[in-house]
């Protein structure tokens, strides 16, 4: 699955996951949600204040809510999702009351990752 997430704290990977929504048939099994759950268990805390999240695809609104609630410091994403992206489509990450996550689009990875994701899903749908 090309949609993956990695959570880093103090330059060490503490959690990683990929989207298992289709495999598990559970709507909330996005990579970000699963990685956040693993990181919370690892740290025994729901607060991931000093953590950075790296994802291949811009988070959806559901995942944006989880990222903000977990208080993740920085979000790095490779591919914009102009259809349902929480940042480029809905600007949800900046409209918060008690926490703001820094959102960084990794422009240099956009084209290659976008191509990989599109190829994966075209093949899957055949």
MARBANU-942687 format. One record per atom (N, C-alpha, C): residue number from 1; atom name; x, y, z. Coordinates in Angstrom, 3 decimals. Example, Ala and Ser with C-alpha at 12.3 -4.5 7.8 and 13.67 -1.06 7.14 Angstrom:
<rs>
{r 1; 'N'; {13.190; -5.690; 7.800}}
{r 1; 'CA'; {12.300; -4.500; 7.800}}
{r 1; 'C'; {13.200; -3.300; 7.800}}
{r 2; 'N'; {12.850; -2.250; 7.080}}
{r 2; 'CA'; {13.670; -1.060; 7.140}}
{r 2; 'C'; {12.900; 0.030; 7.870}}
</rs>
This chain:
<rs>
{r 1; 'N'; {0.852; -1.184; 0.000}}
{r 1; 'CA'; {0.000; 0.000; 0.000}}
{r 1; 'C'; {0.896; 1.244; 0.000}}
{r 2; 'N'; {0.659; 2.176; -0.901}}
{r 2; 'CA'; {1.537; 3.341; -0.999}}
{r 2; 'C'; {1.261; 4.442; 0.021}}
{r 3; 'N'; {0.196; 4.341; 0.801}}
{r 3; 'CA'; {-0.104; 5.386; 1.776}}
{r 3; 'C'; {0.472; 4.943; 3.117}}
{r 4; 'N'; {1.533; 5.638; 3.531}}
{r 4; 'CA'; {2.211; 5.268; 4.762}}
{r 4; 'C'; {2.445; 6.454; 5.662}}
{r 5; 'N'; {2.701; 6.145; 6.937}}
{r 5; 'CA'; {2.962; 7.187; 7.931}}
{r 5; 'C'; {4.050; 6.715; 8.879}}
{r 6; 'N'; {4.911; 7.652; 9.272}}
{r 6; 'CA'; {5.995; 7.377; 10.213}}
{r 6; 'C'; {5.999; 8.506; 11.240}}
{r 7; 'N'; {6.100; 8.141; 12.522}}
{r 7; 'CA'; {6.191; 9.144; 13.579}}
{r 7; 'C'; {7.582; 9.080; 14.186}}
{r 8; 'N'; {8.196; 10.259; 14.301}}
{r 8; 'CA'; {9.575; 10.378; 14.767}}
{r 8; 'C'; {9.613; 11.257; 16.020}}
{r 9; 'N'; {10.399; 10.813; 16.993}}
{r 9; 'CA'; {10.657; 11.619; 18.193}}
{r 9; 'C'; {12.147; 11.545; 18.481}}
{r 10; 'N'; {12.772; 12.694; 18.687}}
{r 10; 'CA'; {14.211; 12.769; 18.955}}
{r 10; 'C'; {15.017; 12.004; 17.901}}
{r 11; 'N'; {14.660; 12.212; 16.638}}
{r 11; 'CA'; {15.345; 11.597; 15.491}}
{r 11; 'C'; {15.269; 10.069; 15.463}}
{r 12; 'N'; {14.302; 9.478; 16.160}}
{r 12; 'CA'; {14.101; 8.023; 16.150}}
{r 12; 'C'; {12.667; 7.710; 15.760}}
{r 13; 'N'; {12.514; 6.715; 14.904}}
{r 13; 'CA'; {11.172; 6.269; 14.523}}
{r 13; 'C'; {10.552; 5.558; 15.718}}
{r 14; 'N'; {9.375; 6.032; 16.133}}
{r 14; 'CA'; {8.692; 5.380; 17.250}}
{r 14; 'C'; {7.435; 4.639; 16.795}}
{r 15; 'N'; {6.964; 4.935; 15.584}}
{r 15; 'CA'; {5.781; 4.233; 15.068}}
{r 15; 'C'; {5.729; 4.377; 13.557}}
{r 16; 'N'; {5.193; 3.350; 12.916}}
{r 16; 'CA'; {4.975; 3.411; 11.469}}
{r 16; 'C'; {3.774; 2.540; 11.134}}
{r 17; 'N'; {3.077; 2.920; 10.069}}
{r 17; 'CA'; {1.886; 2.182; 9.667}}
{r 17; 'C'; {1.571; 2.508; 8.213}}
{r 18; 'N'; {0.679; 1.725; 7.654}}
{r 18; 'CA'; {0.177; 1.986; 6.315}}
{r 18; 'C'; {-1.332; 1.786; 6.323}}
{r 19; 'N'; {-1.985; 2.290; 5.300}}
{r 19; 'CA'; {-3.431; 2.247; 5.207}}
{r 19; 'C'; {-3.906; 0.796; 5.061}}
{r 20; 'N'; {-4.748; 0.335; 5.986}}
{r 20; 'CA'; {-5.306; -1.026; 5.923}}
{r 20; 'C'; {-6.830; -1.004; 5.825}}
{r 21; 'N'; {-7.382; 0.113; 5.412}}
{r 21; 'CA'; {-8.840; 0.269; 5.332}}
{r 21; 'C'; {-9.485; -0.804; 4.466}}
{r 22; 'N'; {-8.950; -1.033; 3.280}}
{r 22; 'CA'; {-9.530; -2.046; 2.385}}
{r 22; 'C'; {-9.328; -3.457; 2.932}}
{r 23; 'N'; {-8.146; -3.741; 3.396}}
{r 23; 'CA'; {-7.835; -5.078; 3.919}}
{r 23; 'C'; {-8.699; -5.426; 5.128}}
{r 24; 'N'; {-8.804; -4.486; 6.070}}
{r 24; 'CA'; {-9.537; -4.722; 7.315}}
{r 24; 'C'; {-11.020; -4.390; 7.214}}
{r 25; 'N'; {-11.395; -3.638; 6.169}}
{r 25; 'CA'; {-12.767; -3.165; 6.005}}
{r 25; 'C'; {-13.234; -2.355; 7.217}}
{r 26; 'N'; {-12.333; -1.482; 7.688}}
{r 26; 'CA'; {-12.611; -0.561; 8.788}}
{r 26; 'C'; {-12.267; 0.840; 8.297}}
{r 27; 'N'; {-13.262; 1.712; 8.288}}
{r 27; 'CA'; {-13.132; 3.041; 7.688}}
{r 27; 'C'; {-12.029; 3.889; 8.309}}
{r 28; 'N'; {-11.734; 3.707; 9.586}}
{r 28; 'CA'; {-10.752; 4.552; 10.270}}
{r 28; 'C'; {-9.326; 4.032; 10.182}}
{r 29; 'N'; {-9.078; 2.973; 9.477}}
{r 29; 'CA'; {-7.733; 2.404; 9.415}}
{r 29; 'C'; {-6.848; 3.086; 8.377}}
{r 30; 'N'; {-6.749; 4.407; 8.513}}
{r 30; 'CA'; {-5.809; 5.184; 7.698}}
{r 30; 'C'; {-4.431; 5.091; 8.349}}
{r 31; 'N'; {-3.399; 5.291; 7.555}}
{r 31; 'CA'; {-2.018; 5.178; 8.037}}
{r 31; 'C'; {-1.745; 6.092; 9.225}}
{r 32; 'N'; {-2.221; 7.335; 9.140}}
{r 32; 'CA'; {-1.960; 8.296; 10.214}}
{r 32; 'C'; {-2.590; 7.852; 11.539}}
{r 33; 'N'; {-3.828; 7.397; 11.485}}
{r 33; 'CA'; {-4.544; 6.963; 12.692}}
{r 33; 'C'; {-3.816; 5.786; 13.334}}
{r 34; 'N'; {-3.445; 4.815; 12.519}}
{r 34; 'CA'; {-2.766; 3.620; 13.045}}
{r 34; 'C'; {-1.401; 3.969; 13.627}}
{r 35; 'N'; {-0.669; 4.858; 12.962}}
{r 35; 'CA'; {0.650; 5.269; 13.477}}
{r 35; 'C'; {0.502; 6.051; 14.786}}
{r 36; 'N'; {-0.493; 6.922; 14.857}}
{r 36; 'CA'; {-0.734; 7.681; 16.094}}
{r 36; 'C'; {-1.057; 6.725; 17.240}}
{r 37; 'N'; {-1.905; 5.742; 16.991}}
{r 37; 'CA'; {-2.244; 4.766; 18.038}}
{r 37; 'C'; {-0.995; 4.040; 18.540}}
{r 38; 'N'; {-0.139; 3.618; 17.617}}
{r 38; 'CA'; {1.094; 2.932; 18.009}}
{r 38; 'C'; {2.016; 3.839; 18.812}}
{r 39; 'N'; {2.152; 5.084; 18.385}}
{r 39; 'CA'; {3.025; 6.036; 19.092}}
{r 39; 'C'; {2.499; 6.311; 20.495}}
{r 40; 'N'; {1.196; 6.466; 20.631}}
{r 40; 'CA'; {0.601; 6.698; 21.950}}
{r 40; 'C'; {0.861; 5.522; 22.884}}
{r 41; 'N'; {0.727; 4.319; 22.368}}
{r 41; 'CA'; {1.009; 3.127; 23.185}}
{r 41; 'C'; {2.478; 3.080; 23.583}}
{r 42; 'N'; {3.344; 3.371; 22.613}}
{r 42; 'CA'; {4.788; 3.329; 22.883}}
{r 42; 'C'; {5.184; 4.337; 23.961}}
{r 43; 'N'; {4.603; 5.535; 23.915}}
{r 43; 'CA'; {4.953; 6.591; 24.861}}
{r 43; 'C'; {4.050; 6.597; 26.107}}
{r 44; 'N'; {3.048; 5.739; 26.117}}
{r 44; 'CA'; {2.058; 5.705; 27.207}}
{r 44; 'C'; {1.451; 7.080; 27.449}}
{r 45; 'N'; {1.122; 7.753; 26.355}}
{r 45; 'CA'; {0.554; 9.092; 26.447}}
{r 45; 'C'; {-0.196; 9.413; 25.161}}
{r 46; 'N'; {-1.289; 10.158; 25.286}}
{r 46; 'CA'; {-1.994; 10.597; 24.084}}
{r 46; 'C'; {-1.365; 11.857; 23.517}}
{r 47; 'N'; {-0.481; 12.483; 24.290}}
{r 47; 'CA'; {0.192; 13.704; 23.834}}
{r 47; 'C'; {1.481; 13.350; 23.093}}
{r 48; 'N'; {1.532; 13.739; 21.844}}
{r 48; 'CA'; {2.719; 13.485; 21.017}}
{r 48; 'C'; {3.372; 14.823; 20.650}}
{r 49; 'N'; {3.444; 15.723; 21.645}}
{r 49; 'CA'; {3.909; 17.105; 21.439}}
{r 49; 'C'; {5.254; 17.231; 20.727}}
{r 50; 'N'; {6.185; 16.417; 21.073}}
{r 50; 'CA'; {7.534; 16.540; 20.510}}
{r 50; 'C'; {7.767; 15.590; 19.342}}
{r 51; 'N'; {6.696; 15.195; 18.687}}
{r 51; 'CA'; {6.804; 14.230; 17.593}}
{r 51; 'C'; {6.516; 14.883; 16.248}}
{r 52; 'N'; {7.128; 14.315; 15.225}}
{r 52; 'CA'; {6.892; 14.721; 13.846}}
{r 52; 'C'; {6.257; 13.551; 13.106}}
{r 53; 'N'; {5.333; 13.863; 12.223}}
{r 53; 'CA'; {4.645; 12.850; 11.427}}
{r 53; 'C'; {4.990; 13.054; 9.962}}
{r 54; 'N'; {5.422; 11.985; 9.306}}
{r 54; 'CA'; {5.733; 11.997; 7.882}}
{r 54; 'C'; {4.726; 11.094; 7.179}}
{r 55; 'N'; {4.050; 11.617; 6.141}}
{r 55; 'CA'; {3.063; 10.828; 5.409}}
{r 55; 'C'; {3.261; 11.004; 3.909}}
{r 56; 'N'; {2.890; 9.978; 3.161}}
{r 56; 'CA'; {3.037; 10.057; 1.716}}
{r 56; 'C'; {1.979; 10.956; 1.086}}
{r 57; 'N'; {0.759; 10.935; 1.639}}
{r 57; 'CA'; {-0.348; 11.702; 1.073}}
{r 57; 'C'; {-0.904; 12.656; 2.125}}
{r 58; 'N'; {-1.236; 13.851; 1.710}}
{r 58; 'CA'; {-1.834; 14.847; 2.602}}
{r 58; 'C'; {-3.003; 14.224; 3.365}}
{r 59; 'N'; {-3.063; 14.436; 4.669}}
{r 59; 'CA'; {-4.122; 13.827; 5.480}}
{r 59; 'C'; {-5.529; 14.311; 5.124}}
{r 60; 'N'; {-6.494; 13.427; 5.344}}
{r 60; 'CA'; {-7.902; 13.765; 5.178}}
{r 60; 'C'; {-8.384; 14.499; 6.441}}
{r 61; 'N'; {-9.602; 15.016; 6.447}}
{r 61; 'CA'; {-10.108; 15.711; 7.629}}
{r 61; 'C'; {-10.128; 14.848; 8.904}}
{r 62; 'N'; {-10.469; 13.572; 8.789}}
{r 62; 'CA'; {-10.470; 12.696; 9.961}}
{r 62; 'C'; {-9.072; 12.598; 10.560}}
{r 63; 'N'; {-8.088; 12.377; 9.722}}
{r 63; 'CA'; {-6.713; 12.248; 10.195}}
{r 63; 'C'; {-6.180; 13.579; 10.719}}
{r 64; 'N'; {-6.590; 14.679; 10.102}}
{r 64; 'CA'; {-6.181; 16.001; 10.589}}
{r 64; 'C'; {-6.656; 16.206; 12.021}}
{r 65; 'N'; {-7.879; 15.792; 12.305}}
{r 65; 'CA'; {-8.402; 15.899; 13.664}}
{r 65; 'C'; {-7.586; 15.095; 14.647}}
{r 66; 'N'; {-7.202; 13.879; 14.254}}
{r 66; 'CA'; {-6.381; 13.031; 15.127}}
{r 66; 'C'; {-4.995; 13.636; 15.340}}
{r 67; 'N'; {-4.423; 14.184; 14.283}}
{r 67; 'CA'; {-3.094; 14.812; 14.369}}
{r 67; 'C'; {-3.131; 15.992; 15.342}}
{r 68; 'N'; {-4.146; 16.806; 15.211}}
{r 68; 'CA'; {-4.283; 17.967; 16.100}}
{r 68; 'C'; {-4.545; 17.532; 17.541}}
{r 69; 'N'; {-5.416; 16.542; 17.725}}
{r 69; 'CA'; {-5.721; 16.063; 19.076}}
{r 69; 'C'; {-4.518; 15.420; 19.745}}
{r 70; 'N'; {-3.661; 14.784; 18.957}}
{r 70; 'CA'; {-2.445; 14.175; 19.506}}
{r 70; 'C'; {-1.358; 15.226; 19.742}}
{r 71; 'N'; {-1.616; 16.429; 19.267}}
{r 71; 'CA'; {-0.695; 17.557; 19.436}}
{r 71; 'C'; {0.667; 17.340; 18.771}}
{r 72; 'N'; {0.641; 16.703; 17.634}}
{r 72; 'CA'; {1.867; 16.475; 16.872}}
{r 72; 'C'; {2.435; 17.824; 16.450}}
{r 73; 'N'; {3.736; 17.966; 16.616}}
{r 73; 'CA'; {4.408; 19.247; 16.378}}
{r 73; 'C'; {4.468; 19.602; 14.893}}
{r 74; 'N'; {4.997; 18.682; 14.076}}
{r 74; 'CA'; {5.191; 18.936; 12.650}}
{r 74; 'C'; {4.617; 17.813; 11.810}}
{r 75; 'N'; {3.972; 18.191; 10.724}}
{r 75; 'CA'; {3.457; 17.245; 9.747}}
{r 75; 'C'; {4.180; 17.487; 8.436}}
{r 76; 'N'; {4.802; 16.455; 7.894}}
{r 76; 'CA'; {5.469; 16.525; 6.598}}
{r 76; 'C'; {4.718; 15.595; 5.645}}
{r 77; 'N'; {4.280; 16.112; 4.497}}
{r 77; 'CA'; {3.555; 15.270; 3.542}}
{r 77; 'C'; {4.113; 15.475; 2.141}}
{r 78; 'N'; {4.115; 14.388; 1.365}}
{r 78; 'CA'; {4.741; 14.418; 0.048}}
{r 78; 'C'; {3.792; 14.826; -1.069}}
{r 79; 'N'; {2.545; 14.349; -1.037}}
{r 79; 'CA'; {1.618; 14.582; -2.139}}
{r 79; 'C'; {0.376; 15.314; -1.642}}
{r 80; 'N'; {0.032; 16.389; -2.323}}
{r 80; 'CA'; {-1.202; 17.110; -2.003}}
{r 80; 'C'; {-2.407; 16.286; -2.462}}
{r 81; 'N'; {-3.483; 16.348; -1.685}}
{r 81; 'CA'; {-4.744; 15.703; -2.062}}
{r 81; 'C'; {-5.768; 16.810; -2.266}}
{r 82; 'N'; {-5.867; 17.285; -3.493}}
{r 82; 'CA'; {-6.724; 18.427; -3.776}}
{r 82; 'C'; {-8.204; 18.090; -3.736}}
{r 83; 'N'; {-8.549; 16.798; -3.688}}
{r 83; 'CA'; {-9.955; 16.398; -3.583}}
{r 83; 'C'; {-10.444; 16.401; -2.141}}
{r 84; 'N'; {-9.644; 15.843; -1.236}}
{r 84; 'CA'; {-10.112; 15.724; 0.149}}
{r 84; 'C'; {-9.030; 16.038; 1.180}}
{r 85; 'N'; {-8.014; 16.753; 0.788}}
{r 85; 'CA'; {-6.930; 17.087; 1.702}}
{r 85; 'C'; {-7.325; 18.112; 2.751}}
{r 86; 'N'; {-6.945; 17.828; 3.978}}
{r 86; 'CA'; {-7.291; 18.707; 5.096}}
{r 86; 'C'; {-6.590; 20.059; 5.021}}
{r 87; 'N'; {-5.495; 20.125; 4.289}}
{r 87; 'CA'; {-4.724; 21.368; 4.209}}
{r 87; 'C'; {-5.053; 22.124; 2.922}}
{r 88; 'N'; {-4.809; 21.507; 1.780}}
{r 88; 'CA'; {-4.989; 22.217; 0.511}}
{r 88; 'C'; {-6.454; 22.413; 0.145}}
{r 89; 'N'; {-7.336; 21.545; 0.587}}
{r 89; 'CA'; {-8.755; 21.666; 0.232}}
{r 89; 'C'; {-9.567; 22.388; 1.319}}
{r 90; 'N'; {-9.338; 22.022; 2.585}}
{r 90; 'CA'; {-10.182; 22.525; 3.669}}
{r 90; 'C'; {-9.491; 23.458; 4.660}}
{r 91; 'N'; {-8.161; 23.540; 4.623}}
{r 91; 'CA'; {-7.399; 24.399; 5.534}}
{r 91; 'C'; {-7.739; 24.141; 7.010}}
{r 92; 'N'; {-7.934; 22.888; 7.359}}
{r 92; 'CA'; {-8.329; 22.534; 8.725}}
{r 92; 'C'; {-7.210; 22.647; 9.745}}
{r 93; 'N'; {-5.994; 22.508; 9.322}}
{r 93; 'CA'; {-4.889; 22.456; 10.274}}
{r 93; 'C'; {-4.589; 23.813; 10.913}}
{r 94; 'N'; {-5.024; 24.885; 10.314}}
{r 94; 'CA'; {-4.746; 26.209; 10.877}}
{r 94; 'C'; {-5.921; 26.780; 11.668}}
{r 95; 'N'; {-7.073; 26.150; 11.581}}
{r 95; 'CA'; {-8.271; 26.631; 12.264}}
{r 95; 'C'; {-8.473; 25.894; 13.581}}
{r 96; 'N'; {-7.537; 26.052; 14.491}}
{r 96; 'CA'; {-7.621; 25.333; 15.754}}
{r 96; 'C'; {-7.676; 26.312; 16.921}}
{r 97; 'N'; {-8.094; 25.800; 18.064}}
{r 97; 'CA'; {-8.226; 26.647; 19.241}}
{r 97; 'C'; {-7.053; 26.513; 20.206}}
{r 98; 'N'; {-6.607; 25.276; 20.462}}
{r 98; 'CA'; {-5.576; 25.111; 21.495}}
{r 98; 'C'; {-4.257; 24.524; 21.002}}
{r 99; 'N'; {-4.191; 24.132; 19.757}}
{r 99; 'CA'; {-2.942; 23.553; 19.249}}
{r 99; 'C'; {-2.854; 23.788; 17.750}}
{r 100; 'N'; {-1.655; 24.063; 17.280}}
{r 100; 'CA'; {-1.401; 24.185; 15.846}}
{r 100; 'C'; {-0.261; 23.249; 15.483}}
{r 101; 'N'; {-0.462; 22.505; 14.427}}
{r 101; 'CA'; {0.584; 21.641; 13.884}}
{r 101; 'C'; {1.198; 22.347; 12.682}}
{r 102; 'N'; {2.515; 22.426; 12.643}}
{r 102; 'CA'; {3.204; 22.991; 11.480}}
{r 102; 'C'; {3.070; 22.009; 10.327}}
{r 103; 'N'; {2.606; 22.479; 9.186}}
{r 103; 'CA'; {2.397; 21.612; 8.022}}
{r 103; 'C'; {3.395; 21.978; 6.934}}
{r 104; 'N'; {4.182; 20.993; 6.531}}
{r 104; 'CA'; {5.229; 21.234; 5.545}}
{r 104; 'C'; {5.030; 20.301; 4.357}}
{r 105; 'N'; {4.788; 20.896; 3.189}}
{r 105; 'CA'; {4.652; 20.109; 1.963}}
{r 105; 'C'; {6.044; 19.876; 1.391}}
{r 106; 'N'; {6.396; 18.630; 1.196}}
{r 106; 'CA'; {7.715; 18.273; 0.665}}
{r 106; 'C'; {7.651; 18.306; -0.862}}
{r 107; 'N'; {7.712; 19.507; -1.407}}
{r 107; 'CA'; {7.551; 19.723; -2.849}}
{r 107; 'C'; {8.449; 18.833; -3.702}}
{r 108; 'N'; {9.664; 18.611; -3.250}}
{r 108; 'CA'; {10.620; 17.850; -4.058}}
{r 108; 'C'; {10.223; 16.384; -4.246}}
{r 109; 'N'; {9.285; 15.888; -3.433}}
{r 109; 'CA'; {8.838; 14.494; -3.539}}
{r 109; 'C'; {7.470; 14.357; -4.191}}
{r 110; 'N'; {6.846; 15.479; -4.507}}
{r 110; 'CA'; {5.466; 15.482; -5.037}}
{r 110; 'C'; {5.312; 14.630; -6.293}}
{r 111; 'N'; {6.049; 14.920; -7.340}}
{r 111; 'CA'; {5.824; 14.261; -8.628}}
{r 111; 'C'; {6.086; 12.759; -8.590}}
{r 112; 'N'; {7.204; 12.353; -8.013}}
{r 112; 'CA'; {7.531; 10.927; -7.971}}
{r 112; 'C'; {6.509; 10.154; -7.145}}
{r 113; 'N'; {6.160; 10.656; -5.981}}
{r 113; 'CA'; {5.211; 9.964; -5.123}}
{r 113; 'C'; {3.806; 9.980; -5.710}}
{r 114; 'N'; {3.419; 11.072; -6.328}}
{r 114; 'CA'; {2.106; 11.160; -6.969}}
{r 114; 'C'; {1.995; 10.105; -8.064}}
{r 115; 'N'; {3.049; 9.957; -8.841}}
{r 115; 'CA'; {3.076; 8.961; -9.908}}
{r 115; 'C'; {2.971; 7.540; -9.339}}
{r 116; 'N'; {3.701; 7.266; -8.278}}
{r 116; 'CA'; {3.638; 5.942; -7.645}}
{r 116; 'C'; {2.239; 5.632; -7.130}}
{r 117; 'N'; {1.624; 6.599; -6.471}}
{r 117; 'CA'; {0.281; 6.400; -5.920}}
{r 117; 'C'; {-0.735; 6.192; -7.043}}
{r 118; 'N'; {-0.681; 7.023; -8.085}}
{r 118; 'CA'; {-1.619; 6.891; -9.194}}
{r 118; 'C'; {-1.461; 5.551; -9.909}}
{r 119; 'N'; {-0.231; 5.128; -10.127}}
{r 119; 'CA'; {0.016; 3.835; -10.773}}
{r 119; 'C'; {-0.521; 2.688; -9.930}}
{r 120; 'N'; {-0.288; 2.764; -8.634}}
{r 120; 'CA'; {-0.775; 1.722; -7.715}}
{r 120; 'C'; {-2.296; 1.579; -7.821}}
{r 121; 'N'; {-3.009; 2.700; -7.738}}
{r 121; 'CA'; {-4.475; 2.630; -7.734}}
{r 121; 'C'; {-5.042; 2.291; -9.110}}
{r 122; 'N'; {-4.398; 2.710; -10.196}}
{r 122; 'CA'; {-4.841; 2.318; -11.535}}
{r 122; 'C'; {-4.738; 0.812; -11.697}}
{r 123; 'N'; {-3.633; 0.245; -11.233}}
{r 123; 'CA'; {-3.429; -1.204; -11.311}}
{r 123; 'C'; {-4.441; -1.932; -10.430}}
{r 124; 'N'; {-4.682; -1.408; -9.270}}
{r 124; 'CA'; {-5.617; -2.020; -8.304}}
{r 124; 'C'; {-7.037; -2.045; -8.855}}
{r 125; 'N'; {-7.437; -0.998; -9.584}}
{r 125; 'CA'; {-8.800; -0.885; -10.073}}
{r 125; 'C'; {-9.065; -1.714; -11.334}}
{r 126; 'N'; {-8.020; -2.221; -11.992}}
{r 126; 'CA'; {-8.187; -3.018; -13.228}}
{r 126; 'C'; {-8.778; -4.367; -12.935}}
</rs>
